[in-house]
Each structure stands twice: as structure tokens, then as C-alpha cells.
Amino acid sequence: MIPKTADQLRKAELAQIHIAKVQLALDDDAYRAILMQVTGKTSSKDLTWQGRKALLDHFKKVGFKVKAKAAGRSAPNVTPDRQELIGKIEAQLAEAGRPWGYADAMAKRICKVDRIDWCKPDQLMKIIAALSYDAKRHGRYEG
């Protein structure tokens, strides 16, 4: 992984600040009031790295959840006989907020196959069952 430049890091932090604003349903007046209270600035573009960190820390304290990236992997391209099962797994992963890499790890552990793409329909059913059990255990819809 290539380290981010200072400018790339700044842009990523500013993006997170604006994602937090949306996730916390802050209107512009409320957002600017918090910005002023926490950092003493009226615009996030004027923040130093310390100000950005302080603001993100505040947003996390009041409920902002940073969502993990999907690890850059899209749904597997499988034959039609497995497409419906993969769709079910994709829905379960989305509901749990988990990436496709999680399904690959399950395939490796449950089916002894390196990637979910290579699972047979009966193996995919085992993964669906495991994800359903996980959903039930965590109080999510398991249908």
C-alpha cells in the first residue's frame, strides 16, 4: 500500500467530514455551529490536520460510524445455476456491512475453496446458512 500524500490525506479527511455531516443529518447551520465550537473555524477547508482530527473525533463521539471500503471487489461472475445463490449472499453481506473478502474467507473455511467464485451450489447453500445464522445472532433480518 502506497502511503498517502498530505494532500490526499486532507481530501480523504474532508470527505469523511462531509459524509459524517450527511450521516448525522446535520443541516448547514447545525454543522457550522459544531465546526465553530470544536475548531473555531467556519469552513472545513480552513482546518489544519489537528482541526480535522478533532472534528472527526467529535462526530464519532456523537454517533458517526466510519464504513469500511468494499475492498475493491465486485460480485463474482458465476454461471446461471449459481447466480441466484450469489445474489442472496450479496444481499446478506450488504445487510451485515461486510465485503466480498468476508465471503471468500467463509468459502475457504467452510468449503476448503479459496474464493466464493469457485463454490458449487451445495457449498453456496452452506455459506447462506452460515450468514443467516450470523444475521440472527446479531439481530438482523435472516430471511
Order of alpha helices (4+ residues) and beta strands (2+ residues): alpha-alpha-alpha-alpha-alpha-alpha
